[in-house]
Amino acid sequence: MIKITVCIGSSCHLKGSRQIVETLQERIEENSLKDMVELCGTFCMGRCTEGVCVALNEDFFSLTPDDTESFFTGEVLPRLRF
C-alpha cells in the first residue's frame, strides 16, 4: 500500500489542489487501485512555494493540475509494480 497526501490548505487550494485530488481519484478508480493506494488530504505541509505539495509516502512533489497525469504514471504506478 502506498499513501498519497495532497495539501488542501489555502495556498495549495488556490494552485489547484482540488483538481489534483479529483484527477488522482479518477486514476485510482480507473486502475482498480483502491486497495493499494490511500489518498488523503492535509493542511499545510510547509512546502507551498512552487505548486501544490503532494507527498508520495515520504517523498515530496510540487504539482500543478497539468502535471498530475504524468505524476501518476511516472511516480505512482511504478511503485505499485512488484
C-alpha positions, 0 to 999 in steps of 0.5 A: 500500500502506498499513501498519497497526501495532497495539501488542501490548505489555502495556498495549495487550494488556490494552485489547484489542489482540488483538481489534483485530488479529483484527477488522482481519484479518477486514476485510482478508480480507473486502475482498480487501485483502491486497495493499494493506494490511500489518498488523503488530504492535509493542511499545510505541509510547509512546502507551498512555494512552487505548486501544490505539495503532494507527498508520495509516502515520504517523498515530496512533489510540487504539482500543478493540475497539468502535471498530475497525469504524468505524476501518476504514471511516472511516480505512482504506478511504478511503485505499485509494480512488484 
